[in-house]
Amino acid sequence: MQDFLETYGYFALVFGTFFEGETAILVASSLSYSGMFFGPYTIIFGFLGSFISDWLYFLIGRFNGEYFIARRPKLQARIEPVRGFYVRNRLEILFSYRFLYGFRILLPLIIGMSERRLGYLLLYSTAAGLLWATTVAIIGYVAGALFDLTPQSFEEHVGYIVLGFAAFGLSVGFIVHRFANRKMGI
């Protein structure tokens, strides 16, 4: 595992944050405590994966959003309450959507389907993404220091560590998701 991380660590971080942000950046930043990853690079590459994901869904929304949503009935059922939530809380959403677990696909799609210009989202997605990556990386670093994570201990307990970080991310996401659903009236 250590050889893999030394060779492909930052690429794996971009890939991981593209699909499942918190767990990937928490693992990488917890290993930055022992020197496996460099903290600022962890933030930059973690941000990059989430940024690419956001822009992919934004562009889908911009160029083909209605068709994309129409082909996904579960997504279609959730779109109107989220769209209304976005319209009522536009500025707050733009600064915090990376932290809104369960809305990371919907919100960039909705923003892409709105009248907002590309530069508008670029500014907010960069600010929100860097804030998110920095916050999560700091939490990971503190966890790495608290549990004295090294590449060897990580390799020995990888399942527990990833499961613990995933549980932490899901718990925080669940709380935020419930709060957002209450604000939307769902």
Buried (B, 14 or more C-beta within 10 A) or exposed (E): EBEEBEEEBBEBBBBBBBEBBBBBBBBBBBBBBBEBBBBEBBBBBBBBBBBBBBBBBBBBBBEBBEEBBEEEEEBEEBBEBBBEBBEEBBEEBBEBBBBBBBBBBBBBBBBBBBEBEEEEBEEBBEEBBBBBBBBBBEBBBEBBEEBEBBBEBBEEBEEEBBEBBBEBBBEBBEEBBEEBBEEBEE
